[in-house]
Amino acid sequence: MPRIGTKRKGTKAERELFHLFWESGWGCARIAGSGSTQKPSTDLIAANREQKRLLAIECKAIGDNAKYFEPEEIEQLAQFAAFMGAEPWFAMRFNREDWLFVHLNDVKQTEGGSFVISKEFAKEKGKRFSKLINSNSTI
């Protein structure tokens, strides 16, 4: 079977998560072309009126054991979430693993200045989908 391209893999992951939110009673919108402008943006926005929660989510489908982020990517999510009054989350989908959600405040900076979320760290600090959507707290 041919290997799925990175962009296509990411789009497929975003759509999967989009449907998970809707099937769980949350509203969700996918922002096509996020990251392609100079303005802060995110991949998904999910909301639940009963819980009074709004989530700004960056989705990452990863074949490796870690994902590195440039400071600008972290800042964009922080700015977008602050502007919208949303909780900033990274949705991490490592190969053959369930979704894990890591709050922006938990992402660690490396000595080189970039940021990283490893599979091990996401399993330790992150939340599974069901815990994320059924929690009233942001962390």
Kinemage of the C-alpha trace (Angstrom):
@kinemage 1
@onewidth
@group {chain A} dominant
@subgroup {mainchain}
@vectorlist {calphas} color= white
{ca met a 1} P 0.000 0.000 0.000
{ca pro a 2} L 1.472 3.429 -0.878
{ca arg a 3} L 2.494 5.675 1.957
{ca ile a 4} L 0.098 8.544 2.651
{ca gly a 5} L 1.658 11.982 2.118
{ca thr a 6} L 2.159 14.189 5.156
{ca lys a 7} L -0.429 16.783 4.112
{ca arg a 8} L -2.988 14.120 3.240
{ca lys a 9} L -2.294 12.259 6.478
{ca gly a 10} L -2.806 15.484 8.450
{ca thr a 11} L -6.051 16.301 6.648
{ca lys a 12} L -7.356 12.788 7.285
{ca ala a 13} L -6.477 13.100 10.995
{ca glu a 14} L -8.206 16.494 11.259
{ca arg a 15} L -11.363 15.104 9.656
{ca glu a 16} L -11.337 12.085 11.960
{ca leu a 17} L -11.151 14.316 15.009
{ca phe a 18} L -13.797 16.661 13.574
{ca his a 19} L -16.235 13.731 13.366
{ca leu a 20} L -15.304 12.468 16.854
{ca phe a 21} L -16.300 15.822 18.351
{ca trp a 22} L -19.637 15.926 16.516
{ca glu a 23} L -20.420 12.304 17.441
{ca ser a 24} L -19.729 13.198 21.089
{ca gly a 25} L -22.184 16.097 21.222
{ca trp a 26} L -19.665 18.883 20.604
{ca gly a 27} L -19.766 21.404 17.771
{ca cys a 28} L -16.598 21.468 15.702
{ca ala a 29} L -15.237 23.423 12.737
{ca arg a 30} L -12.182 22.611 10.664
{ca ile a 31} L -10.196 25.595 9.455
{ca ala a 32} L -8.828 24.686 6.029
{ca gly a 33} L -5.505 26.304 5.248
{ca ser a 34} L -4.635 27.012 8.873
{ca gly a 35} L -1.007 28.005 9.195
{ca ser a 36} L -0.898 29.352 5.646
{ca thr a 37} L -1.438 32.995 6.588
{ca gln a 38} L 0.441 35.477 8.750
{ca lys a 39} L -2.535 35.697 11.134
{ca pro a 40} L -2.818 33.264 14.057
{ca ser a 41} L -4.976 30.264 13.258
{ca thr a 42} L -5.591 26.678 14.305
{ca asp a 43} L -6.736 23.398 12.741
{ca leu a 44} L -9.982 22.873 14.668
{ca ile a 45} L -12.290 24.798 16.954
{ca ala a 46} L -14.555 22.710 19.165
{ca ala a 47} L -17.229 23.952 21.534
{ca asn a 48} L -19.677 22.629 24.076
{ca arg a 49} L -22.333 25.055 25.265
{ca glu a 50} L -23.358 23.034 28.344
{ca gln a 51} L -19.775 22.957 29.613
{ca lys a 52} L -19.133 26.522 28.439
{ca arg a 53} L -15.908 25.407 26.805
{ca leu a 54} L -14.180 26.430 23.596
{ca leu a 55} L -11.096 24.562 22.398
{ca ala a 56} L -8.497 25.708 19.854
{ca ile a 57} L -6.783 22.564 18.588
{ca glu a 58} L -3.653 21.964 16.543
{ca cys a 59} L -3.780 18.423 15.133
{ca lys a 60} L -0.654 16.397 14.497
{ca ala a 61} L -0.521 12.902 12.991
{ca ile a 62} L 2.962 11.581 13.699
{ca gly a 63} L 4.916 8.605 12.425
{ca asp a 64} L 7.883 9.276 14.723
{ca asn a 65} L 8.074 9.144 18.505
{ca ala a 66} L 8.166 12.931 18.883
{ca lys a 67} L 6.981 16.117 17.202
{ca tyr a 68} L 9.063 19.299 17.310
{ca phe a 69} L 7.519 22.745 17.013
{ca glu a 70} L 9.110 26.063 16.200
{ca pro a 71} L 8.460 28.883 18.690
{ca glu a 72} L 6.278 30.612 16.074
{ca glu a 73} L 3.887 27.629 15.984
{ca ile a 74} L 3.513 27.736 19.768
{ca glu a 75} L 3.001 31.504 19.716
{ca gln a 76} L 0.365 31.276 16.967
{ca leu a 77} L -1.724 28.804 18.961
{ca ala a 78} L -1.322 30.905 22.119
{ca gln a 79} L -2.348 34.111 20.316
{ca phe a 80} L -5.310 32.519 18.561
{ca ala a 81} L -6.601 30.895 21.753
{ca ala a 82} L -6.199 34.116 23.749
{ca phe a 83} L -7.997 36.150 21.073
{ca met a 84} L -10.905 33.677 20.922
{ca gly a 85} L -11.043 32.979 24.664
{ca ala a 86} L -10.334 29.306 23.952
{ca glu a 87} L -8.311 26.586 25.635
{ca pro a 88} L -5.149 25.834 23.566
{ca trp a 89} L -4.573 22.114 22.902
{ca phe a 90} L -2.362 19.936 20.737
{ca ala a 91} L -4.120 16.794 19.496
{ca met a 92} L -1.445 14.160 18.954
{ca arg a 93} L -2.071 10.995 16.956
{ca phe a 94} L 0.973 8.739 16.997
{ca asn a 95} L 0.845 5.756 14.619
{ca arg a 96} L -1.455 3.007 15.889
{ca glu a 97} L -2.289 5.001 19.039
{ca asp a 98} L -5.417 6.784 20.260
{ca trp a 99} L -5.657 10.566 20.243
{ca leu a 100} L -3.828 12.292 23.092
{ca phe a 101} L -4.404 15.951 23.979
{ca val a 102} L -1.624 18.054 25.467
{ca his a 103} L -2.399 21.508 26.834
{ca leu a 104} L -0.187 24.287 25.506
{ca asn a 105} L 1.028 25.086 29.050
{ca asp a 106} L 2.492 21.578 29.345
{ca val a 107} L 4.645 21.723 26.193
{ca lys a 108} L 8.329 21.899 27.083
{ca gln a 109} L 11.002 23.945 25.333
{ca thr a 110} L 14.253 22.245 24.338
{ca glu a 111} L 17.707 23.698 24.978
{ca gly a 112} L 17.840 24.590 21.275
{ca gly a 113} L 14.756 26.790 21.557
{ca ser a 114} L 12.201 24.592 19.803
{ca phe a 115} L 9.380 22.786 21.603
{ca val a 116} L 8.708 19.052 21.686
{ca ile a 117} L 5.937 16.602 22.485
{ca ser a 118} L 7.121 13.005 22.624
{ca lys a 119} L 4.862 9.965 22.619
{ca glu a 120} L 6.002 9.137 26.162
{ca phe a 121} L 5.318 12.700 27.364
{ca ala a 122} L 1.895 12.774 25.669
{ca lys a 123} L 0.948 9.503 27.365
{ca glu a 124} L 2.113 10.841 30.726
{ca lys a 125} L 0.740 14.422 30.612
{ca gly a 126} L -1.925 14.256 27.941
{ca lys a 127} L -5.609 13.433 28.111
{ca arg a 128} L -7.491 10.865 26.103
{ca phe a 129} L -10.416 12.172 24.047
{ca ser a 130} L -13.115 11.005 26.482
{ca lys a 131} L -11.383 12.668 29.427
{ca leu a 132} L -10.871 15.909 27.495
{ca ile a 133} L -14.515 16.292 26.503
{ca asn a 134} L -15.929 15.217 29.859
{ca ser a 135} L -13.730 17.466 31.966
{ca asn a 136} L -14.843 20.913 33.111
{ca ser a 137} L -11.299 22.101 33.689
{ca thr a 138} L -8.796 23.257 31.098
{ca ile a 139} L -5.921 21.161 32.439
